[in-house]
Amino acid sequence: MGTLVTLSQTMSGHESSEIQSLFGQWKDEDRDLSSYVDTVRDWMNDVSKLGIPRFGETANRLQRLRERLTTHFAREDTIGGQLQDLYLGNSAELSAACRQAQRDHSMLISRLDSLIERLDEVDPPFASWEAAMEQFEMFIVALEQHEDQELDSIEMLMPPPRKG
């Protein structure tokens, strides 16, 4: 971590503001994703209140979530690469965080694909709509834990704001 402090202390004001901008973009990505996930979650709760399961429609909505996640993860990977370039590749912590994020992204997409496939079956393999919602919630918990851990890693790397 000492390397990062040295790098952030030697950065020009332009580099520091560019890094701050990238961190802001990262946080914006997370907020946008969280808002979209809340929309899907709200829809599923509304369906529950109606008492009529909609497995196929849920699969379609989760497919759109998958597309959104794929775009989100690609954007995070791009921002991570830009941060590595600004840190001149000297940050072992940042490199490790980016590699872990890519592994997590792949695992999360695979897990969502599996849920979508099961929801889209002619006879979905869930005991009930509530069981399907529980599977969705477990996915969301894993996604939120990933995003929180990723944000913690990124915030730990963020250089302090320059004074005056």
Order of alpha helices (4+ residues) and beta strands (2+ residues): alpha-alpha-alpha-alpha-alpha
